[in-house]
Amino acid sequence: MPVEVRIPSPGESITEVTVGNWRVAEGQAVAVDAALVEIETDKANLDVPAPSAGVLVKRVLETGAVAKVGDVVALLEVGATATAAPEAKVAAPAPKAPAAGHVMPAAARAAAYAGIDPATVAGTGPAGRVLKEDVVKAAARPAAPAPTAAPAAPAPSAAPAAPVVAGPRAEEVVPMTRMRRTIAERLVSAQQNAALLTTFNEVDMSAVMAARKRYQDAFVARHGIKLGFMSFFVKAVVEGLRSVPVVNAEVRGDDVVYKHYYDIGVAVGGGRGLVVPVIRNAEALGLAEIEKAIADFGKRAQENKIALDELQGGTFTISNGGIYGSLLSTPIVNPPQSGILGMHAIQDRPIAENGQVVIRPMMYVALTYDHRIVDGREAVTFLKRVKECVEDPARILIEA
């Protein structure tokens, strides 16, 4: 008798998920703990593993279905071996002119815009399905010119008519993923429920770049990882938060909760969007430990393997838009936090130094903060402290 595979509990307070992409086809053999199907939660995407080796008999829920924790998602025949059934489902090559039922929705819309009968389009998709690309190619082929009478010469005073360009104007509707919907809701909530304000400064990166160049080889040889900019900024942020504790606090009802620990969230690009895993107790970590943590987060984010508890909490966030080329931005705080630091691209710019104009590698930094509890003076003081620590990294070591 087939074994029921149920939706596991992704984490505390999560009761509903969306079924994502299936990893296994019906009739396909799977090993124990092999990924059967991906499920999407508010915070991360997870794979549902096979409880034992066998054959996937049936997909109970298809991609896009909304399910609750404990719902049956698949039936697994334990100990069975794959049969030839999956191959039997492969259809013979479709004829050149497929039936209307084989036209994909996007292709049908493109055909309607182009004025083409989709039944006359040769399909190149699975089982001869007509794809949007097939319609676009068919629309691009020139039609045989029809004999027409020579047009009369336009009147000299007539203005030339605007050219009319015919072509497909297709649209594609794609539902938001559960994670993207949650991100959208949290960002809108942050804008509506907090008094957000952004202050800016710029940092001379010369000292950090010189330190990286001088100690990079020794750092890699000892720790097995490159020394980057982010670890300097994490340590500088900790020093800034120590100097201005209210930036590390949060509003909880009518109270202000001060945190005497420093859990720094670091925004990284994942396979499904931006995620913010948290470096716990960053004040107790060295540069190498921070770099290793960030590298591990970045790798697992691309593979959608960051655990939910690694995304929760955090007292402050750092976002580095500079890796994508951003010169300046106003980041949005991650509730219930009260501040976020935005890093940006490094550019050589002329600055005044000791009465002379010199070229230095400069980075704009931005602090967005909740003005309900953080005043402008405190925000500027925090950002100035970060600037001082990055421009003179020795301050981080001696806490000066």
C-alpha positions in Angstrom: 0.0 0.0 0.0 1.5 3.4 -0.9 2.9 5.6 1.9 1.5 9.1 2.2 4.1 11.9 2.1 2.9 14.9 4.0 3.8 18.5 4.2 6.4 18.9 7.0 6.4 21.8 9.5 8.9 24.3 8.1 9.1 26.2 11.4 7.3 27.8 14.2 4.2 29.9 13.4 4.2 28.6 9.7 1.0 26.7 9.0 0.5 27.2 5.3 2.8 26.7 2.3 2.7 26.8 -1.5 3.7 23.8 -3.5 6.6 24.6 -5.8 8.5 22.7 -8.5 8.3 18.9 -8.5 11.7 17.3 -8.5 10.4 13.8 -9.4 8.0 12.6 -12.1 5.2 10.0 -11.4 6.6 6.5 -11.9 10.1 7.6 -11.2 12.2 5.8 -8.6 13.7 7.8 -5.7 16.2 7.1 -3.0 15.6 7.7 0.7 15.8 11.4 1.6 15.8 12.4 -2.1 14.0 15.7 -2.8 10.5 15.1 -4.0 9.0 18.6 -4.3 9.8 22.1 -3.3 7.6 24.0 -0.9 7.5 27.8 -0.6 7.1 29.5 2.8 7.0 33.1 3.8 10.7 33.1 4.5 12.4 30.4 2.5 11.9 27.5 0.1 12.4 24.0 1.3 12.5 20.5 -0.2 10.2 17.7 1.0 12.4 14.5 1.2 11.3 11.0 0.4 10.8 9.1 3.7 12.2 5.9 2.2 13.3 4.5 -1.2 10.6 3.6 -3.7 8.6 4.9 -6.6 6.5 8.1 -6.7 3.0 6.8 -7.5 1.0 10.0 -7.5 1.4 13.7 -7.1 -1.5 14.6 -4.9 -0.9 18.4 -5.1 0.4 20.1 -8.2 2.7 23.2 -8.5 1.0 26.4 -7.2 -1.4 24.6 -4.8 -1.8 26.1 -1.3 -1.5 23.5 1.4 -1.4 23.3 5.2 1.2 21.6 7.3 0.3 17.9 7.4 -1.6 17.7 4.1 -0.7 14.8 1.8 1.4 16.0 -1.1 2.4 12.6 -2.7 2.0 8.9 -2.6 5.1 6.7 -2.5 5.3 3.0 -3.1 8.0 1.8 -0.7 10.5 -0.7 -2.1 9.0 -0.7 -5.6 11.1 -0.2 -8.7 10.5 2.1 -11.6 8.5 0.7 -14.5 8.3 1.6 -18.1 5.1 3.6 -17.4 6.8 7.0 -17.6 8.2 6.3 -21.0 4.8 5.1 -22.2 3.5 8.6 -21.6 5.8 10.1 -24.2 3.7 11.0 -27.2 4.8 10.5 -30.8 6.0 13.5 -32.7 3.2 16.0 -33.2 2.0 16.8 -36.7 3.1 20.1 -38.3 -0.3 21.7 -37.6 -1.3 20.8 -34.0 -4.8 21.0 -32.7 -6.0 24.1 -30.9 -5.8 22.2 -27.6 -2.0 22.0 -28.0 -1.6 25.8 -28.1 0.0 27.2 -24.9 -1.9 30.2 -23.3 1.0 32.6 -24.0 1.1 31.4 -27.6 -2.6 31.9 -28.0 -2.4 35.5 -26.7 0.6 36.3 -29.0 -1.3 34.8 -32.0 -4.4 37.0 -31.2 -2.2 40.1 -31.2 -0.5 39.2 -34.4 -3.7 38.1 -36.1 -2.5 34.6 -36.8 -4.5 31.4 -36.6 -2.5 29.3 -34.1 -3.6 26.1 -35.8 -1.4 27.0 -38.8 1.7 27.4 -36.6 4.1 24.5 -36.3 4.8 23.7 -32.7 8.3 23.0 -31.3 7.3 22.4 -27.7 6.8 19.0 -25.9 4.3 16.8 -27.7 4.1 19.4 -30.5 2.7 22.2 -28.3 2.7 25.6 -29.9 4.9 28.0 -27.9 5.0 31.8 -27.9 8.3 31.7 -29.6 6.7 29.7 -32.5 4.1 32.4 -33.0 6.7 35.2 -32.9 8.7 33.4 -35.6 5.6 32.9 -37.7 4.6 36.5 -37.3 8.1 37.6 -38.4 8.0 35.7 -41.7 7.0 38.1 -44.5 3.7 37.4 -46.3 3.6 37.0 -50.0 2.9 40.5 -51.5 -0.5 40.9 -53.1 -0.7 42.7 -56.5 -2.0 46.1 -56.0 -2.5 49.1 -58.2 0.2 51.7 -58.1 -0.6 54.3 -55.4 -1.3 57.8 -56.5 1.4 60.3 -55.7 0.6 62.1 -52.4 -0.3 65.8 -52.5 2.8 68.0 -52.0 1.3 69.5 -48.8 0.4 66.1 -47.2 2.5 65.3 -44.1 4.1 61.8 -44.1 2.1 59.3 -42.1 3.6 57.8 -39.0 4.8 54.3 -39.5 2.6 51.5 -38.1 4.7 48.7 -36.7 2.8 45.4 -36.5 4.0 42.7 -34.1 3.1 40.7 -31.1 2.3 42.6 -27.9 2.1 39.6 -25.6 1.9 39.8 -21.8 2.6 37.1 -19.3 1.0 36.9 -15.9 3.1 35.1 -13.3 1.9 34.7 -9.7 4.1 36.2 -6.9 5.9 33.5 -4.9 4.9 33.3 -1.3 8.3 34.7 -0.3 7.9 37.7 -2.6 4.4 38.4 -1.3 5.8 38.4 2.3 8.7 40.7 1.3 6.2 43.1 -0.3 3.9 43.1 2.7 6.8 43.7 5.1 8.2 46.6 3.1 4.8 48.3 2.8 4.3 47.8 6.5 7.6 49.3 7.3 6.8 52.4 5.3 3.3 52.7 6.9 4.2 52.0 10.5 7.6 53.6 11.0 8.8 57.2 10.5 11.6 56.4 8.1 14.3 59.0 7.4 17.7 58.5 5.6 21.0 60.3 6.3 24.1 60.0 4.2 27.9 60.2 4.4 30.9 59.1 2.4 33.8 56.9 3.3 37.4 57.0 2.1 38.1 53.3 1.4 41.9 53.8 1.0 42.9 52.4 4.4 40.8 49.2 4.1 41.9 48.6 0.5 45.5 49.0 1.6 45.1 46.6 4.5 43.4 44.0 2.2 46.2 44.3 -0.3 48.9 44.0 2.4 47.5 41.1 4.3 45.4 39.2 1.8 47.9 36.4 1.1 48.6 35.8 4.7 44.9 36.0 5.6 44.0 33.4 2.9 46.9 31.1 3.9 45.8 31.1 7.5 42.0 31.2 7.3 41.3 29.7 3.8 39.1 32.6 2.8 39.6 36.1 1.2 39.4 39.2 3.3 36.5 41.4 2.0 35.0 44.7 2.8 31.9 43.4 4.5 33.7 42.2 7.6 35.2 45.6 8.2 31.7 47.2 8.0 30.2 44.6 10.3 32.8 45.4 13.0 32.4 49.2 12.3 28.6 48.9 12.7 29.0 47.1 16.0 31.2 50.0 17.2 28.6 52.4 16.0 25.8 50.6 17.8 27.9 50.6 21.0 28.3 54.3 20.7 24.6 55.0 19.9 22.6 52.1 21.6 19.2 53.4 20.4 20.0 52.5 16.8 20.2 48.9 18.1 16.8 49.2 19.9 13.3 48.5 18.7 9.8 49.9 19.4 7.6 47.3 21.2 4.2 48.8 21.9 4.7 51.8 24.0 8.2 50.7 25.1 11.7 51.0 23.7 13.6 47.7 24.0 17.4 48.2 24.1 19.5 45.2 22.9 22.8 44.6 24.6 23.9 42.1 21.9 24.6 42.7 18.2 23.0 40.3 15.8 23.7 41.8 12.4 21.6 40.8 9.4 23.5 40.7 6.0 21.3 41.0 2.9 22.4 38.4 0.3 20.9 37.6 -3.1 19.2 34.2 -3.2 17.9 31.9 -5.9 14.4 33.2 -5.1 15.1 36.8 -4.1 16.8 38.8 -1.4 17.2 37.1 2.0 18.7 38.5 5.2 20.5 35.8 7.3 21.7 36.9 10.7 25.3 36.8 12.1 24.7 36.2 15.8 26.8 38.0 18.4 28.9 39.7 15.8 30.7 41.6 18.5 32.4 38.4 19.6 33.6 37.4 16.1 36.8 38.2 14.3 37.1 39.3 10.7 37.8 35.7 9.4 34.8 34.3 11.2 32.5 37.0 9.8 33.9 36.4 6.3 33.3 32.7 6.6 29.7 33.2 7.8 28.9 35.6 5.0 30.4 33.3 2.3 28.4 30.3 3.7 25.2 32.4 3.7 25.8 33.5 0.1 26.4 29.9 -1.1 23.4 28.4 0.7 21.2 31.3 -0.4 21.8 30.4 -4.0 20.8 26.8 -3.2 17.8 27.8 -1.1 19.3 26.0 1.8 19.2 28.7 4.5 17.3 27.5 7.5 14.3 29.6 8.8 15.8 30.2 12.2 18.9 31.8 10.5 16.6 34.4 8.9 14.8 35.4 12.1 15.7 38.0 14.7 18.5 40.5 14.1 19.0 43.8 15.7 20.4 45.7 12.7 20.9 45.1 9.0 23.6 45.8 6.3 22.7 45.9 2.6 25.4 46.2 0.0 23.9 47.5 -3.2 27.4 48.3 -4.5 28.0 44.8 -5.7 25.2 45.5 -8.3 26.6 48.9 -9.2 24.4 51.1 -7.0 25.9 54.5 -6.4 23.4 55.8 -3.9 20.1 54.4 -2.4 17.7 54.8 0.5 17.3 51.3 2.0 14.2 50.3 4.0 14.5 49.0 7.6 13.7 45.4 8.3 11.0 45.6 11.1 11.1 45.6 14.0 14.6 46.8 13.7 15.2 50.6 13.8 18.1 51.0 11.4 19.7 49.7 8.2 23.1 50.6 6.6 23.3 50.8 2.9 26.7 50.3 1.3 27.4 51.3 -2.3 29.8 51.2 -5.2 33.4 52.4 -4.7 34.4 55.1 -7.2 37.6 57.2 -7.5 36.5 60.8 -6.8 38.4 64.0 -6.2 38.3 65.2 -2.6 40.0 68.0 -0.7 42.8 66.7 1.6 45.2 69.0 3.5 44.4 71.9 1.2 44.9 69.9 -2.0 42.7 68.0 -4.4 43.5 64.3 -4.5 41.8 61.2 -6.0 40.5 58.7 -3.4 38.3 55.5 -3.7 35.1 56.8 -2.1 31.9 55.0 -1.1 28.6 56.7 -0.2 26.9 55.1 2.8 23.3 55.6 3.9 21.6 55.0 7.2 17.8 54.7 7.1 16.4 54.9 10.7 13.1 54.9 12.6 12.7 58.6 13.6 10.2 57.6 16.3 13.1 56.6 18.6 16.2 57.7 16.7 16.8 61.4 16.4 18.8 63.0 13.6 21.7 63.8 15.9 22.0 60.2 17.0 21.7 58.9 13.4 24.5 61.3 12.2 26.7 60.3 15.2 26.3 56.6 14.4 27.1 57.1 10.7 30.1 59.2 11.6 31.4 56.5 13.9 31.1 53.9 11.1 33.0 56.2 8.8 35.8 56.7 11.4 36.2 53.0 11.9 36.4 52.1 8.3 38.7 55.0 7.4 41.0 54.0 10.3 40.5 50.2 10.9 42.9 50.3 13.9 40.0 52.0 15.9 38.1 48.6 15.7 41.0 46.8 17.4 41.7 49.3 20.1 38.0 50.5 20.4 39.1 54.1 20.2 
